[in-house]
Amino acid sequence: MFILKKAVVSKYKSYTSKQEVQLEGDITTLVGKNESGKTAFLEALAKLNYFTDDVGFKFDELHDYPRNELKKYQRSGDDLEVVVCTFQLDDETIAEISSDLGEGVLTVDGFTVAARYKAGRVWYSLDSDEKKYLENLQGQLGFSDDTKSKITSLETVRNVVNQDAGEDEELTAVISYLNTNIVGKAHDGDALIDGYLIRNYINPRLPRFWYFDEYHELPSRFSIDAIRNNTVTGELTKQQLETAKALFELAMIDVEELANSTNFESFIAELEATSNEITDTIFEYWSTNNNLAIEFKIDSITRPNNQPPEKILDIRVKNNRHRITLPLRNRSKGFNWFFSFIVWFSKIQDEKDKNFILLLDEPGLNLHASAQADLLRFINDLSGDYQIVYSTHSPFMVESDALHRVRTVYDSDAGSIISDVIQEKDPDTLFPLQAALGYDIAQNLFVSKNNLLVEGPADLNYLTFMSNLLEGDGREGLRSDLTIVPVGGLDKVTSFISLLRGSKLKISCLLDSFNNAKGAQRLDGLIQSKIIKGKHVRFFDEFAGDDYDKADIEDMFEKSEYLEIFGEAFPDHKGITTSDLSDNKPTILLQLKAIRNGKDFNHYKPSQLLLGMGLGADYFSKETLDRFETMFKEVNSLY
């Protein structure tokens, strides 16, 4: 499956300036206030390649172009690229292309496709190597260099195949091969191999966008004739009509046969069997109330003037605990949304290629907070098969440990703006993120005016213990008005900093060395954006000594000292000495992991044990005490 890596939207509804959005390979979350532009962005994506033929998901400059610029645009005669999407090719497609055209012809691992208001979909060049293809073809067909010289480039091969090769049988054979296998299978107007690849590999596998919003919810009661005639009525919107049709498709019911029938029992049985299957799926993720069930009833209503009776499908929700039924619309809107979502999702769920990108607009808006957590779990499970982009303004639909997935959307004088979290400045837009992060950390953290952010509780234990030890020995520890805040992992540090800026809090960091470039880049981004000063971000490797390019807090101790604490915490490894450690690993934690055959261990346990060992300053070497004191002095100076 191709992965959507980047989307650029311009001159579409509220997007008056070009917005470039990097998308995650699994889930991307759009967060913003109402009317900020979240829906417009999802719509623009969907209209590039909607999963079914729907006039409502085709670009229309009259309705879609920013209204205050429309007349100027129409007078210009231009044809604007409204959305440009860059996809990454999957390994299977790359392998098939290499097998077909030979190695080295495909020079990129992705492609870009755009949609214009007038011309529709257009493809960007793949920069395929046509010279390499000729070399591969010569090896395959075995024609001479003389023949190859007459086909100087595939850019002109369309002209070559229309020429008379005369009595040159070899050239005639090559031209015939190219005409049959390449020219006749390529898009006109493209570079020949590019056109061949697009027509045969890229376009057929271009992901289709599947869109769902609250307007697709099933109605409680609707006319079967409306489904048969594909008729939008006052009580049945176009989206509801499509979802109702999906229900009958899922139940494999012939609507024409149902409309003409007088006995409805078999149809009700089919609908209830389908409903039971859907309900079972819902209850895997619905912890709010598992006493609900869907019931169907088909009514036949007499019409005047000897017209055939009108068939009406009535959908009700039964509460088995209270033994009552109510129309679907009178039950929980959250349950209705979930049920309708599964019905609509059924239109693509059984397709084998899973070649869809799911666009969910404000999913679960009416769900309780705990039910939104269930929905998030459902979305995460779906992301194993589908790439997902969803919008929300609910803090309970934002995962605090996955804030790298979030893109913020807000409305400005320059139109809708989409940005990464660390660049966002609008406090109302940030609120759901702050609430999500606050909900996560408020359960176990106390934040004060002066805060020192560390990775986890083990750091808190070591720093507290050594600070008290030094102060008891008449040396300098951490200042008393400083709160050590473990943020729950190195990857949360940047999110914590970016979301709490401007709250009149003084924040510094004391961190383990980053093990991946992405985390370091995010932190550098905060520094470059002047969200935090570079001198307020410190690392243990600055204080551990010249022997360390990377360091964790455990490397602040002499190795023999930490091994003694480690041995008390893990008696099975009590005999480990410094000579057993490998110099190939940069930190003592990685060295111990290697001794344990790659098995990690609970880093918190030795730190917790240290607090109860009753050790004094005389236990630790002068070097260890000096390292910690130097570090504490430097940290204190930051406040």
SULJORA-V603930 format. One record per pair of residues at least 24 apart in sequence whose C-alpha atoms are under 7 Angstrom apart, sorted by the first residue. I is the first residue (numbers start at 1). J is the second residue. D is the distance in Angstrom with one decimal. If there is no record, write none. Layout:
i:I j:J d:D
i:I j:J d:D
This chain:
i:1 j:90 d:5.7
i:1 j:355 d:6.0
i:2 j:87 d:6.1
i:2 j:88 d:5.5
i:2 j:89 d:5.0
i:2 j:90 d:5.5
i:2 j:207 d:6.7
i:3 j:87 d:5.3
i:3 j:88 d:5.1
i:3 j:89 d:6.9
i:4 j:85 d:7.0
i:4 j:86 d:6.1
i:4 j:87 d:4.4
i:4 j:88 d:6.5
i:5 j:86 d:5.7
i:5 j:87 d:5.4
i:5 j:88 d:6.6
i:6 j:85 d:5.8
i:6 j:86 d:5.1
i:7 j:83 d:6.9
i:7 j:84 d:5.7
i:7 j:85 d:4.5
i:7 j:86 d:6.4
i:8 j:83 d:5.5
i:8 j:84 d:5.0
i:8 j:85 d:6.4
i:9 j:82 d:5.7
i:9 j:83 d:4.6
i:9 j:84 d:6.6
i:10 j:82 d:5.1
i:10 j:83 d:6.5
i:11 j:65 d:5.8
i:11 j:66 d:6.0
i:11 j:82 d:6.1
i:12 j:64 d:5.5
i:12 j:65 d:5.1
i:12 j:66 d:6.0
i:12 j:82 d:6.4
i:13 j:40 d:6.7
i:13 j:64 d:5.2
i:13 j:65 d:5.5
i:13 j:66 d:4.7
i:14 j:66 d:6.4
i:14 j:415 d:5.4
i:14 j:416 d:5.6
i:15 j:415 d:5.3
i:15 j:416 d:5.1
i:16 j:66 d:6.5
i:16 j:414 d:6.7
i:16 j:415 d:5.3
i:17 j:414 d:6.9
i:17 j:415 d:6.8
i:19 j:417 d:6.8
i:19 j:418 d:6.4
i:24 j:405 d:6.4
i:25 j:387 d:6.2
i:26 j:383 d:5.4
i:26 j:387 d:4.9
i:26 j:388 d:6.2
i:27 j:383 d:6.6
i:27 j:387 d:6.1
i:27 j:388 d:4.8
i:27 j:389 d:5.8
i:27 j:405 d:6.5
i:28 j:388 d:6.4
i:28 j:389 d:4.8
i:28 j:390 d:6.5
i:28 j:405 d:4.9
i:28 j:406 d:6.0
i:29 j:389 d:5.9
i:29 j:390 d:5.2
i:29 j:391 d:5.7
i:29 j:405 d:5.8
i:29 j:406 d:4.7
i:29 j:407 d:6.1
i:30 j:390 d:6.1
i:30 j:391 d:4.4
i:30 j:392 d:6.3
i:30 j:406 d:6.0
i:30 j:407 d:5.0
i:30 j:408 d:5.7
i:30 j:409 d:6.6
i:31 j:391 d:5.9
i:31 j:392 d:5.2
i:31 j:393 d:5.4
i:31 j:406 d:6.8
i:31 j:407 d:6.2
i:31 j:408 d:4.8
i:31 j:409 d:5.9
i:32 j:392 d:6.8
i:32 j:393 d:5.5
i:32 j:408 d:5.8
i:32 j:409 d:4.8
i:32 j:410 d:5.8
i:32 j:429 d:5.0
i:33 j:393 d:6.0
i:33 j:410 d:6.8
i:33 j:429 d:6.0
i:36 j:409 d:6.0
i:36 j:410 d:4.7
i:36 j:411 d:4.8
i:36 j:416 d:6.2
i:37 j:409 d:6.6
i:37 j:410 d:6.9
i:37 j:411 d:6.9
i:37 j:416 d:5.7
i:38 j:391 d:6.2
i:38 j:409 d:6.4
i:39 j:361 d:6.3
i:42 j:359 d:6.3
i:44 j:83 d:6.6
i:46 j:209 d:5.0
i:46 j:210 d:6.9
i:46 j:211 d:6.8
i:48 j:115 d:6.0
i:49 j:208 d:5.3
i:49 j:209 d:6.0
i:50 j:208 d:5.5
i:50 j:209 d:4.9
i:50 j:210 d:6.5
i:51 j:208 d:4.7
i:51 j:209 d:5.4
i:51 j:210 d:5.7
i:59 j:117 d:5.9
i:60 j:117 d:6.5
i:61 j:117 d:6.0
i:79 j:116 d:6.1
i:79 j:117 d:6.1
i:79 j:118 d:6.0
i:80 j:116 d:5.4
i:80 j:117 d:6.2
i:81 j:114 d:6.3
i:81 j:115 d:5.6
i:81 j:116 d:4.3
i:81 j:117 d:6.9
i:82 j:115 d:6.0
i:82 j:116 d:5.6
i:82 j:117 d:6.8
i:83 j:114 d:5.6
i:83 j:115 d:5.6
i:84 j:112 d:7.0
i:84 j:113 d:5.9
i:84 j:114 d:4.2
i:84 j:115 d:6.6
i:85 j:112 d:5.6
i:85 j:113 d:5.5
i:85 j:114 d:6.1
i:86 j:111 d:5.7
i:86 j:112 d:4.3
i:86 j:113 d:6.5
i:87 j:111 d:5.5
i:87 j:112 d:6.2
i:101 j:133 d:6.4
i:102 j:133 d:6.8
i:102 j:136 d:5.9
i:104 j:132 d:6.5
i:105 j:129 d:4.7
i:105 j:130 d:6.7
i:105 j:132 d:5.7
i:105 j:133 d:5.7
i:125 j:194 d:6.6
i:126 j:194 d:5.8
i:128 j:193 d:6.5
i:128 j:194 d:6.1
i:130 j:154 d:6.2
i:130 j:193 d:6.6
i:143 j:170 d:6.8
i:147 j:171 d:5.7
i:154 j:192 d:6.3
i:155 j:191 d:6.1
i:155 j:192 d:6.2
i:158 j:183 d:6.8
i:207 j:355 d:5.1
i:207 j:356 d:5.1
i:207 j:357 d:6.4
i:208 j:355 d:6.5
i:208 j:356 d:4.8
i:208 j:357 d:6.2
i:209 j:356 d:5.7
i:209 j:357 d:4.9
i:209 j:358 d:6.1
i:209 j:359 d:6.8
i:210 j:356 d:6.5
i:210 j:357 d:6.1
i:210 j:358 d:4.9
i:210 j:359 d:5.8
i:211 j:358 d:6.2
i:211 j:359 d:4.7
i:211 j:360 d:5.9
i:212 j:359 d:6.4
i:212 j:360 d:5.2
i:212 j:361 d:6.2
i:213 j:360 d:6.2
i:213 j:361 d:5.0
i:213 j:362 d:6.8
i:213 j:363 d:6.9
i:214 j:337 d:6.8
i:215 j:239 d:5.9
i:215 j:240 d:6.7
i:216 j:240 d:4.9
i:216 j:243 d:6.0
i:217 j:336 d:6.8
i:217 j:337 d:5.8
i:217 j:340 d:5.1
i:218 j:243 d:6.3
i:218 j:244 d:6.3
i:218 j:340 d:5.6
i:219 j:329 d:6.8
i:220 j:314 d:6.0
i:220 j:315 d:5.0
i:220 j:316 d:6.9
i:220 j:327 d:5.7
i:220 j:328 d:4.8
i:220 j:329 d:5.5
i:221 j:312 d:6.8
i:221 j:313 d:5.6
i:221 j:314 d:4.6
i:221 j:315 d:6.1
i:222 j:312 d:5.6
i:222 j:313 d:5.6
i:222 j:314 d:6.9
i:223 j:311 d:6.0
i:223 j:312 d:4.6
i:223 j:313 d:6.4
i:224 j:259 d:6.6
i:224 j:311 d:5.5
i:224 j:312 d:5.7
i:224 j:313 d:6.5
i:225 j:259 d:6.7
i:225 j:311 d:6.8
i:228 j:255 d:5.9
i:228 j:256 d:6.3
i:243 j:343 d:6.8
i:243 j:344 d:5.4
i:246 j:343 d:6.4
i:246 j:344 d:6.0
i:246 j:347 d:6.3
i:247 j:343 d:5.8
i:250 j:346 d:6.7
i:259 j:311 d:6.5
i:264 j:298 d:6.9
i:268 j:296 d:6.4
i:272 j:296 d:6.8
i:278 j:342 d:6.7
i:285 j:374 d:5.3
i:285 j:375 d:6.7
i:285 j:378 d:6.4
i:286 j:371 d:6.5
i:286 j:374 d:6.3
i:287 j:371 d:6.8
i:288 j:371 d:6.3
i:291 j:319 d:5.6
i:291 j:320 d:5.3
i:291 j:321 d:6.0
i:292 j:317 d:6.6
i:292 j:318 d:5.6
i:292 j:319 d:4.7
i:292 j:320 d:6.2
i:293 j:317 d:5.7
i:293 j:318 d:5.2
i:293 j:319 d:6.7
i:294 j:318 d:6.1
i:333 j:366 d:6.0
i:334 j:364 d:6.2
i:334 j:366 d:5.0
i:334 j:367 d:4.6
i:337 j:364 d:6.8
i:354 j:385 d:6.5
i:354 j:386 d:6.8
i:356 j:386 d:6.3
i:357 j:386 d:5.8
i:357 j:387 d:5.0
i:357 j:388 d:5.8
i:358 j:386 d:6.7
i:358 j:387 d:6.3
i:358 j:388 d:4.7
i:358 j:389 d:6.3
i:359 j:388 d:6.1
i:359 j:389 d:5.1
i:359 j:390 d:5.7
i:360 j:389 d:6.4
i:360 j:390 d:4.5
i:360 j:391 d:6.5
i:361 j:390 d:5.7
i:361 j:391 d:5.2
i:362 j:390 d:6.8
i:362 j:391 d:5.1
i:362 j:392 d:4.8
i:369 j:396 d:5.9
i:372 j:396 d:6.3
i:372 j:397 d:6.2
i:373 j:397 d:6.9
i:393 j:432 d:6.2
i:394 j:432 d:5.9
i:395 j:432 d:4.2
i:395 j:433 d:6.0
i:395 j:435 d:5.7
i:395 j:436 d:4.8
i:396 j:436 d:6.4
i:398 j:433 d:6.8
i:398 j:436 d:6.2
i:399 j:436 d:7.0
i:400 j:436 d:5.8
i:400 j:437 d:5.1
i:400 j:440 d:6.8
i:401 j:492 d:6.7
i:403 j:495 d:6.8
i:422 j:498 d:5.4
i:422 j:526 d:6.7
i:434 j:499 d:6.0
i:445 j:485 d:6.7
i:447 j:483 d:6.8
i:448 j:483 d:6.2
i:449 j:505 d:4.9
i:449 j:506 d:6.0
i:450 j:481 d:6.7
i:450 j:482 d:5.1
i:450 j:483 d:6.2
i:450 j:505 d:6.3
i:450 j:506 d:4.9
i:450 j:507 d:6.3
i:451 j:482 d:5.8
i:451 j:483 d:4.9
i:451 j:484 d:5.9
i:451 j:485 d:6.5
i:451 j:506 d:6.0
i:451 j:507 d:5.0
i:451 j:508 d:6.5
i:452 j:482 d:6.9
i:452 j:483 d:6.1
i:452 j:484 d:4.8
i:452 j:485 d:5.8
i:452 j:507 d:6.0
i:452 j:508 d:5.0
i:452 j:509 d:5.5
i:452 j:510 d:6.9
i:453 j:484 d:6.1
i:453 j:485 d:4.8
i:453 j:486 d:6.0
i:453 j:487 d:6.7
i:453 j:508 d:6.1
i:453 j:509 d:4.6
i:453 j:510 d:6.3
i:454 j:484 d:7.0
i:454 j:485 d:6.0
i:454 j:486 d:4.9
i:454 j:487 d:6.4
i:454 j:509 d:6.1
i:454 j:510 d:5.5
i:454 j:511 d:5.7
i:455 j:486 d:5.3
i:455 j:487 d:5.7
i:455 j:488 d:5.9
i:455 j:489 d:4.9
i:455 j:490 d:5.1
i:455 j:511 d:6.3
i:456 j:486 d:4.5
i:456 j:487 d:6.1
i:456 j:488 d:5.1
i:456 j:489 d:6.0
i:457 j:486 d:5.6
i:457 j:604 d:6.8
i:458 j:603 d:6.7
i:458 j:604 d:4.6
i:458 j:607 d:5.5
i:459 j:553 d:6.7
i:460 j:484 d:6.3
i:460 j:486 d:6.7
i:461 j:607 d:5.8
i:461 j:608 d:6.6
i:462 j:607 d:6.0
i:465 j:611 d:6.6
i:469 j:616 d:6.9
i:469 j:617 d:6.3
i:473 j:617 d:6.8
i:476 j:629 d:6.0
i:476 j:633 d:6.9
i:477 j:629 d:6.4
i:477 j:632 d:5.7
i:478 j:632 d:5.4
i:478 j:636 d:6.4
i:479 j:636 d:6.2
i:491 j:519 d:6.5
i:494 j:522 d:6.7
i:494 j:523 d:5.8
i:498 j:531 d:6.7
i:501 j:531 d:6.9
i:508 j:536 d:4.7
i:508 j:537 d:5.9
i:509 j:536 d:6.2
i:509 j:537 d:4.8
i:509 j:538 d:5.9
i:510 j:537 d:6.4
i:510 j:538 d:4.9
i:510 j:539 d:5.4
i:510 j:540 d:6.8
i:511 j:538 d:6.3
i:511 j:539 d:4.7
i:511 j:540 d:6.1
i:512 j:539 d:5.8
i:512 j:540 d:5.8
i:512 j:551 d:6.0
i:512 j:552 d:4.6
i:512 j:553 d:6.7
i:513 j:539 d:6.3
i:513 j:541 d:6.9
i:513 j:550 d:5.4
i:513 j:551 d:5.7
i:513 j:552 d:6.5
i:536 j:638 d:6.5
i:543 j:627 d:6.0
i:543 j:631 d:6.2
i:544 j:627 d:6.6
i:548 j:586 d:7.0
i:550 j:586 d:6.1
i:550 j:587 d:6.8
i:551 j:587 d:5.7
i:552 j:587 d:6.8
i:555 j:587 d:6.6
i:555 j:588 d:6.4
i:556 j:624 d:6.4
i:556 j:627 d:6.7
i:557 j:624 d:5.3
i:558 j:624 d:6.3
i:565 j:606 d:6.0
i:565 j:610 d:6.7
i:566 j:606 d:5.6
i:569 j:605 d:6.3
i:569 j:606 d:5.3
i:569 j:609 d:6.4
